[in-house]
Amino acid sequence: MFYRFLADIVVLCHLGFVLFAALGAVLLFRWPRLIRVHLPAAVWAAGIEFFGWICPLTPLEIRLRHLGGEAGYPGGFVEHYIWPVLYPAALTRGLQITLGALVVAVNLLIYWRVFSARRNR
């Protein structure tokens, strides 16, 4: 039971990281120094998608699930938790690259807006 709880905490942290990497740049309007944390997070998330890596949180979660008596799952966090919510089909390599490009594009747009707003002050 304890390991299942820890695995669920890892999932929540993982989801928080994904959301922060994808959309956290909007927080820069309020806290510009957050760029020191957000930029590496966004680069890491995009790299995971572009290169097809597995985030270290995924094996940690699967290991905790095994220790808790549950079965693990193949693939990564995005494939297992996020993609099925958006699309029922399996995550393909092309779609993974598209997700990485989307993370980069959204963040570049937000960074551009943040720096434009700061420059106009």
N, C-alpha and C positions, 0 to 999 in steps of 0.2 A: 504494500500500500504506500509506504514512504517513497519508494523508487518511482512509482507511478506519479505521485504528487510532484516529485522533482522533475520528472519528464514533462509534466504539464507546465511547470514553471519555465523550463527550457523552451517549450513551444511558445509561451507568451513572450518571453524575452526575444526569441527569434522573430516573431511577428512584429514586435516593437522595433527591432532593428531594421527589418524590411521596410516598414512604414517610414521610419526615420531616414533611411537611405534614399527612399524614393521621393519623399515629400518634405523632409526636414528642412530644406532650404528656406521654406516660408518662415521658419523661426528666426532667420537672419534679419528679418525686418525689425524684430524686437530686440534680439540679442546677436549683434553682428560678430562678436567674438566666438560664437558657436561654430563658425566656419572651420576652426581648428579641429573640431570633432566631426563635423558633418562631411567635409570634403573627403577625408580618408574613408569614411563609412560609405559614401556614395561610390568612390573609386573601387573599393573592395566589392561592393554589391554588383557593380557593373562587370568587374573582372570575373566574378563567380559565374555570371551569365555568359559573358563573351567566351571564356575559356572552358566552360563546362565543368568547373571545379565543384566540389561538394563543400559546403560551409562546415567548419568544425563543430558547429552546434548540432548538426544533423546526426553524426555518429554518436555524439554524447547522448542525445535524446534516445536514439535506438538502443544504445547500451543500457540506459536507465530503464527502458521499457522491458528489455530482456531480464534485467535483474528483478524487476517487479512481476515477472511471470507472464508478460505480454509478448506478442509477436512484434517484430520490427517491421519495416517496410523497405522496399527497394527504392532507389532514386533519392532525390533531395527534398528539402523542405518545400520549395516552390511547387515541385511536381506533386507532392503528397497532400499539402494543405491548401495552397492558394489556387493552383491551376484548376483543380476539379470544381471549385466554386465558380470560376469564370467560364470554363469550357469543359465539357465532359471528355473530350479527346485527350490522349496522352500528350505530354509536352515533348515537342520535337526539337531538334537542335536549332532549326531555323527560327522557331518561336522563342527559344531561349535567347538567341542573339537579338531578336526583336525586342524582348524584354530589357536586355542590357542597353540597347540603343534608346529605348523609351526612358529608362532611368537617367541616362546621360542627357537626353533632349529636355526632359522636364526640369532637371536641375540646372542646366545651362540657361534655360529661359528664366527660371526663378532668380538665379544669380545675376543675370543681366538686369532684371527688374530691381533687385536689391541695390546693386551698384549704381544704376541710373537714378534711383530715388535718393541715394546718399549724395551723389554728385550734384544733384539739383538743389540740395539744401544749402 
